[in-house]
């Protein structure tokens, strides 16, 4: 009975080791030109280590070793390390490392260079709709940045790009759907930030505010009664009129009319 239990334990140990991915515990320390890799919390030798550059050059290899030292004299910023191990069952895994100017990071799990929460946008109260990206609180300065805008109102959507854009089609009587996509690159790493808001124009502060159904400080019901369905008359540029014009379009209660 003891022999059967021992055999089962050995088989279970082999199976458990086969399922473990030692690359998950691999660490890298050192400079860009010389680094040392090891697998944390593992006291057994790795059967085989191999590190290559992103262009396929062999940088270092070791066998039956606890650590692996790589001399990266050409200063490659992307390298790949593969290891092979196993007791009776051979396992192989690989890690791609990126040098971020300070340390080596695992590709796919490295800390992001940016924080999308630190990016926002501004609007103003001038004619039409002006919007621009606000990067005042951005964490890192990216190597390059691209911005795409989409503004939707009254069933129509308009696209734009750049740090700032202008949409003359928008009037202050509109309810807007504002979306942006920001693509940021640093050291060859891309992060994409996406956000969408619904905006309405608040005459109290003379600017656009976020329409939040979960509790916006602006009272939406009062806004609709006094602003959208208050019987006031506006021209197509959003300016209030004291009379109904003849022969030109005007807006009343969010609808277009023309008086002949």
FENWODA-V875666 format. One record per helix or strand of 2 or more residues. SS is the DSSP state (~ for helix, > for strand). FROM is the first residue (numbers start at 1). TO is the last residue. If there is no record, write none. Layout:
BEGIN
ss = [SS | SS]
from = [FROM | FROM]
to = [TO | TO]
END
This chain:
BEGIN
ss = [~ | ~ | > | > | > | > | > | > | > | > | ~ | > | > | > | > | > | > | > | > | ~ | > | > | > | >]
from = [2 | 22 | 26 | 34 | 46 | 58 | 67 | 78 | 91 | 104 | 116 | 120 | 129 | 144 | 156 | 164 | 176 | 189 | 207 | 220 | 233 | 240 | 249 | 255]
to = [19 | 25 | 30 | 39 | 53 | 65 | 71 | 85 | 99 | 106 | 118 | 123 | 134 | 153 | 161 | 167 | 186 | 202 | 210 | 228 | 234 | 241 | 252 | 259]
END
